[in-house]
């Protein structure tokens, strides 16, 4: 199960993997389609305007993907950076690029589960019943 499918499961939505894939697919296609439309529309003003729009689109997309999203995720999850870095190295060495890509979602799932059991004093047996 992917980390993005976990909220769907908690809401009781059937087939969360397909819905999660579709939602992530729409976000990716939507961003690319929006960038293509802006670049094509700016072509009417010339190739310099189209190139400028393309560079601006890449800059905004990179800023969101590589700066804003990690900052928001770090604040929302409150995972110590050294712990996450060590976990990324461990999974990267053991599982390669897939381990590196899945390190943050797996760490987030583990932290949410630990916080849940710690806060309520619950055990896995009492939550399964």
Secondary structure as GFF3:
##gff-version 3
##sequence-region A 1 129
A	DSSP	three_ten_helix	3	5	.	.	.	ID=ss1
A	DSSP	alpha_helix	6	10	.	.	.	ID=ss2
A	DSSP	alpha_helix	16	42	.	.	.	ID=ss3
A	DSSP	three_ten_helix	43	45	.	.	.	ID=ss4
A	DSSP	alpha_helix	47	63	.	.	.	ID=ss5
A	DSSP	pi_helix	64	68	.	.	.	ID=ss6
A	DSSP	alpha_helix	69	77	.	.	.	ID=ss7
A	DSSP	alpha_helix	81	95	.	.	.	ID=ss8
A	DSSP	alpha_helix	97	120	.	.	.	ID=ss9
A	DSSP	alpha_helix	124	128	.	.	.	ID=ss10
###
